[in-house]
Structure formats: C-alpha cells, structure tokens
Amino acid sequence: MNVYEFYLDASYAFINNPKYSELSKEERDYSNFASTLFSWLALEAYVNSLAFSLSKGSRVNKFIKLFLEEQTNFVDDTGNITLAKFRLSTTLKILFMLRYFSRVNPAQFKKTRLWTDVKNFEDLRHNLIHPKEKRTISCITFKKASEFEDLSVEMIDYLHKKILNKPFKR
C-alpha cells in the first residue's frame, strides 16, 4: 500500500466510524479534524510521490529533475557549488507537474472550481497546522471533513488522469 492510500483510508475511517453518532461532541470534532488532516496528507503524499516518480524519467532534463526532487544548486561560503533542499507548496508542485507533464494549461486550470477548492483546502491546512489566532477545531463539521476527503480523491484522480493517462483506482 502506498503512503497516500494509507492516509486516504485513515481519513475515510475517521468519518465513517460506525459509532460516529455515539461519540461525544468533542470526539466528533477530533474525528473531523483528523479526517481533514489525513485528507490533506493523502494529497500531499500523492503529489510528492508523483513528483519523485517523474524525476526518474530518462527524458527529464536535469533542471526539472532537480526541481521535482526539491533540490537546487547554490554557491556556498567556500565558493563551491552545492546541492540544497528546498520545500515547495503542494499547489505549486501540482501546477508545475501539470505544466511540464500534461496538456493542461495551468492558467486555465487555475480558473476551475477544483483549483479554487484545493487552494482553499491548502489555506485551511496552513491555519490548522500554524494557528495564528485562538480558534477551535469545531469549525470542521462532518460534512466539511467528508468534502475534504472527496476533494483529495478528486484531485488525485485528476492528476492521475492528466499526467499518467489512467484513472485513479481506490
């Protein structure tokens, strides 16, 4: 099982617990929160896995390969060229892979509901992981957690179809 599949299964398990309705309000909030985070982790793990796989292609030039592997060259304080790791947002990786490995026009894709939903999901993830204000997690309802799980599957399926030319099978 791939890591992203495990995360999708975990997300699904949290919101499809047969005893969900018997949980206390606090336990349901925990479950919704966990499902939401696992949904994002699934999408992020899929995107990272896809980028890594694409970087191994024999026709990928060295600059795209470095980018997909989140590495860059720089000159260190001794004057030597060195490789360094950097982190990209998941959404930037998505746009990059669509641009270089599919026939999708990223500018057009950014006008879609799917892109808007994924960007909003990324913003929520940032707010949950790096909170800047006192806020409860109860803002994530069962319905929203279910929608986030569906959104992760939808985005993974979209990338699978557009880049790998086959549907995602769950």
N, C-alpha and C positions, 0 to 999 in steps of 0.2 A: 504494500500500500504506500502510495506517495504521501508525503507530509501534508500537502494541501488537501488530499482526500480525507486524511485523519481529521484535520481541522473542520472540514465541511461536515463530517459525521458528528463531530463534537458539537458544533453549532446546532445541528439538527436535533441531537439528543437532548440538549438543554431546553429547547422549546417544544419538543414532542414527548416530554416525560409524561407517561400515562397518569401520573399522580400530580401533575402540574396544578390542577384546580384545587387540590387539597393542601397545597403549600401556603404558608403564611404570605402576607404582602411582601415582607422583607425577602423571603426566599424566592418569590417570583421575580422581584427586582434583581436579585443575584443571578437568577437563571437567564433573564432577558439580557442583562449586562454581559454575562459570559457568552451567550449565544452570539451577541453582536460582535464581541471581540474575536471570537473564533471565526466568524464570517469574514471579518477583515483579514485575519491571519491567513485564512484559506486563499483569499485573492492575492495577497502579498506573496505567499509561498508559491502559488502557481506562476505569478509573473516572474519571480526570481528564478524558478526552475526553468521556465521557458527561455529566459534571457541566457541562462547558463548553457542550455542545450544549443541555442542558436549560435553562441560564441564558439562552439566546437566545429561549426561548419567549415569545410575546406575552402569555400569561396568567400568567406567573410574576411574583409581586409583588416589589417592589424589595428586600425583606429576604432573601427566598430567593435572588434573583439575586445579591446581594452575597455571601451565604454560599457559593453554588456557585462563584463566581469567587474565593473566598478573600479577600474584602475586608471591611473593617469601617470604620465611622466612629469617629473619636475626636477629642477636642479637643486641639490641640497647645499648646505653651507660649506661643503668642501669642493664644490664645482662639479660633482658627479651627477650624472643623470640617474634618477632613482624612480622606481615604481612606488606609487602610494595608493591606498584605498580611499574611496570616497563613497558617500551614500547619496542615492537619488531617491526622490519620492516615487512611489509606486505608479502614480499617474503619469509622471514624466517618462518612466520606462515603458508604459503602455503606449504613449504617443510615439516614442522612438521606434519601438518594435513595429507598430502599425506602419510608420513611415518607410522603414527600410525592409520589411519582410512581408508586406501585404500590398494590396492595391487600394487600400483605404487612404483617402486624403485626410490627414489629421485635422486640417482646418474645417472640413465638412463634418468630421466625426464630433468635433467639439461643439457642434450645434445640435447634437442629438440629446434626447431625454436620458439615454444610457450614460453618456458622459457627464451630464449635469448631476445625475443621481450618484455616480461614482465619486465625483468631486465633493459633493455634499457629505457622502459617507466618509471620505478621507478627512474632511474638516471635523466631523463628529469624532472620529478616531483620535485625531490630534487633541481635541478638547477633553476626551475621556482619559487619555494617557498623560497629558500635560495640562491638568486643570489650572486655570488662572483665576477662577472665581469659586466661591463656595456654592456648590450645586449638588443636588442629589442625583443618584443614578436612576431614580424612579421615572425620569423623563423618557426612558426607553420602555415602551409598552410591549406587550406580547406581539401586537400587530406590527410594530416597527421592527422588532427583532426578526420576525418572520420575513418581512420585506427585505431586510438586510441580507438574510440567508439566501433568499431568492435572487437578490441583486448580485451577490457574489457568484452564484451559479450562472446567471445570465452573462456576466462579464467574462467569466472563464470560458463559457461556451462560445461567445463571440470571438474571443482571441483564438480559441482552438480552431474555429471555422475559418477565420480570416488569415491566420498565419500558418496553421498546419493543414488547412484544407480538409478537415474532417470534424464531425460533430463531437462534442464532449459527451462521454458516456459516464454517468454516475452510478 
